[in-house]
């Protein structure tokens, strides 16, 4: 025995957030799915002025959970603005 495990290491994973909008696509990599979802929520909060005043949209997103802020924002944006989160093994 060499002291080094004979088992292969589990695959490393990265979570990729693709944010598609009228100006193009932004791609960011995150260590966890939760981090990628938090980044999507950050986009939603930064653009909240685009949806303020629409039916069912709170004036301020700061009291919302990340997933709720992203859901509210992106369901009220045009179909050419959306995000996708991919989990990838590296």
Buried (B, 14 or more C-beta within 10 A) or exposed (E): EEEEEEEEEEEEEBBBBBBBBEEEEEEBBBEEBEBBBBBBBBBBBEBBEBBEEEEEBBEEBEEBEBBBBBBBBBEBBEEEBBBEBEEEEE
